[in-house]
Amino acid sequence: MEKQTKKEKMLSAPVRALILRQAGPTIAAMLVSASYNMADTFFVGRVDDAATAAVSAAFSAMTLLQAVGYCLGQGSGIYISEKLGRGEEEKAGAMASFAFYAAVAFGVLAAAGGLLGADALAGLLGAADSFRPETAAYLRWLLLGAPFILGSFVLSNQLRFQGASFGAMLGISAGAVLNVALDWLFVWRFGWGAGGAGAATAAGQAVAFLLLLFIVFKNGGLRPALKQAKPQKAYALAVTKSGFPSFARQGVITAAGIAQNFAVRPFGEAAVAGIGVFSRVTFVLIACVIGFGQGFQPVCGFNWGAGKRERVRRGYWFCVWVTTAFLAAGSVLLYLFAPQVAAFFRASDEVIAPAVQAIRFQCVVFASFGYACVSNMLLQSLGQTGRATFLALCRQGVFYIPLLFLLPRFLGFTGIALAQPAADVLTFLATLLLAPPTVRRLKEKEAENT
């Protein structure tokens, strides 16, 4: 009865109110997820520049884990919401089990790799010799927690796509609170440096995983069952099709982070730390936009599966306008208070100066990200894998990585600071080419059904 009521709400409740109810917990969950690395950066930032640079370099490993987690979590979640919209609960349950156990298996492999090759991985991620040992120490603990990290991503996304965004937020939030407490204990009290921050992150993710698992079994959602988790080609293909844009989006963040480490390294340790601070600060606004868009995705999936195209289109435009207005307002405030915000993470003037320069350049064009992000999620939710994947690759892959190496040749560090804003403008233009045809087809389908 509860599942039926939830389905009826997804298909008949006012779209704007429905998206807002879904988006609130999802935004909170995204901010909480971002807080893991922000907390690490804050606490090690009070130690020295080397520890701050180490956490910044290791961030690419976290984004790679997120890429796999989002692929399995969102890929299975999109499938689940569409099947629930059609009333096919058995197929939805089988997909939930398949994706969950696949995530845990990938996590075990990542943990083994981290224990055996953390030093080599630190070098591959662009860590300089001066902070490579600290980077490796962080990576060992982070990858030891990989099964919990991947499992948490899958469980939270599956809950969200079933309309249970609050449960997903609750599980992730508990882990983040513990992470902050353990960062204080391990980094400041015990003096474990970057390694202590990695241990705090792993412990926080383990608690989040266990609580999410409890919520899934306690609250009657789709439960992962081992007997349904046998490898099946149909489910693997469905997850890949729906989840690959998410994998591409997060995977290219990993590649961009590594490229960024190598591109910034010639400008010194403080520059690496400064760009790391810039990334953490701007990701707060990005996380809010992504969270709002993710609140739209289950609404889109249910209504697309039920053939209610008009609700999909109205929800899309609502999200575009809200996220654009939010970024415009946030950019003004961030531009004005950039020095104070950067100083929160690192008191050193050598780190604050490059961070402020990059933040202020980004604020000029930040509002364009809302349209690109929501459009990408629409294309992904409607099964347009090719367009969604290309658009996911644009911002930090197709445009950002080449600009990261091209602009500094002419502009020095200013070129580094300009690379992301320039990539955002080009991504916005690409979205103007890719998204409108799909939106027009939605409107045409509405006309055919009336």
Residue, then its C-alpha position, 0 to 999 in steps of 0.5 A: m500500500e505504501k509503495q502504491t501511495k508513493k507511486e500515485k504521488m509521483l504521477s499525480a501530485p503537483v510537479r513543482a511541490l513534488i520536485l521540491r520535496q524530493a530535492g530538499p533531502t537530496i541537496a542535503a545529501m549532496l552537501v553532506s557527501a561534499s563535506y567529507n573532503m571539505a572536512d578533510t581539507f579544513f583539518v589538514g589545512r591547519v597542519d601544513d601546505a603539504a598535507t592540504a596538497a596531499v588531500s587535493a591530489a588524492f581527491s581524484a581517487m574519491t571521484l573515481l570511486q564516485a564514478v563507479g558508485y554513481c554508474l551503478g546507483q543511478g543506472s539501477g535507480i533510473y531503471i527501478s523508477e521506470k519499472l515502478g512507474r509501469g508496475e513491474e516491481e519484480k524486475a525493479g527488485a532484481m535490478a536493486s540486488f544486482a547493482f548492490y552486490a556488484a558495487v560491493a564486489f568492485g569495492v573489495l577489488a579497489a580495497a585490495g589494490g589500495l593496500l598493495g599499490a597506494d604509493a604508485l597510485a599517489g604518483l599517478l594522481g600527480a602528487a609531487d615528491s614533497f607530498r607523495p608520502e602523505t597522499a599515499a597514507y590518505l589513499r590507503w585508508l580511503l580505498l580500504g573503505a571502498p566497499f562501504i563507499l560504493g555500497s552507500f552510493v548504490l543504496s542512497n541512489q536506489l532509495r532516492f529513485q524510489g522516492a525515499s530521499f529523506g532516508a538516503m539523506l539520513g544515512i549519509s548525514a550520520g556518516a558525515v558527522l562521524n567523519v568530522a568528529l574523527d577528523w578532529l580526533f585523528v588529525w589534530r589530537f593524534g597528529w596523524g596528518a593526511g592519513g588520519a583524514g583518510a581513516a576518518t573518511a573510511a570510518g564515516q562511510a562505513v557507518a553510512f553504509l550500515l545505516l543505509l542498509f538498516i533503512v532499506f530493510k526497516n522501511g520496506g524499500l526494494r531489498p538487495a537479495l543475494k539470490q537475485a544478484k546473479p550476473q545477468k547480461a540484461y541488467a548489466l546492459a541496462v545499468t550501463k546504458s542508464g548509468f554510463p553518463s553518470f560514470a562519464r561525468q564523474g570519471v572525467i572529474t577524476a581525469a580532470g583532477i589528475a590533469q589539474n594536479f600535473a598542470v598546476r604543479p609547476f606553479g608550486e605547492a601553494a598553487v596546488a593547495g589553492i586550486g584544491v581550495f577553489s575546487r572544494v568551495t565551488f563544489v558546494l554550489i555545484a552540489c546544490v544544483i546536482g542535488f536539485g536535479q537529482g530531485f527531478q530524476p525520480v519524478c522524471g523516471f516515474n512519469w516518463g514510464a507512465g507516459k506523462r510527458e507534459r509533467v516531465r517537461r514542466g518539471y524540467w523547466f522548473c529545475v532550469w530556472v530555479t538552479t540558474a537563479f540560485l547560482a546567480a545569487g550564490s555567485v554574487l555572494l561568493y565573489l564578494f566574500a571569496p577571500q574570507v571563504a578561502a581563508f576558512f580552509r587555509a590561513s596561508d596568504e600563498v594559498i589564499a591568493p590563487a584560490v580567490q583568483a580562480i573563485r572570482f573568475q568562476c563566479v562570472v559564468f557560474a549561472s550557466f551551469g544550471y541549464a547544462c546540469v539539468s539538461n544532462m539529467l533529463l537526457q540521461s533519464l530519458g535514455q538518450t545515452g549518447r547525448a547525455t554522455f557527451l554532455a557529461l564529458c564536456r565540462q571537465g573533459v572535452f573542454y576543460i582538460p585541453l584548456l588547462f594545458l593551453l591557456p597557461r602557455f600564454l597566461g601563466f597561472t591566470g590561464i589555470a584560473l580561467a580554464q574552468p570558466a571558459a569550459d563552462v561557457l563552451t559547455f553551455l553552448a553545447t547544451l544549447l545544441l543538444a537539449p532543445p530537440t529533446v524538449r521539443r519532442l516532449k511537447e510534440k508527444e503531448a500534442e499527440n496525446t491530447 
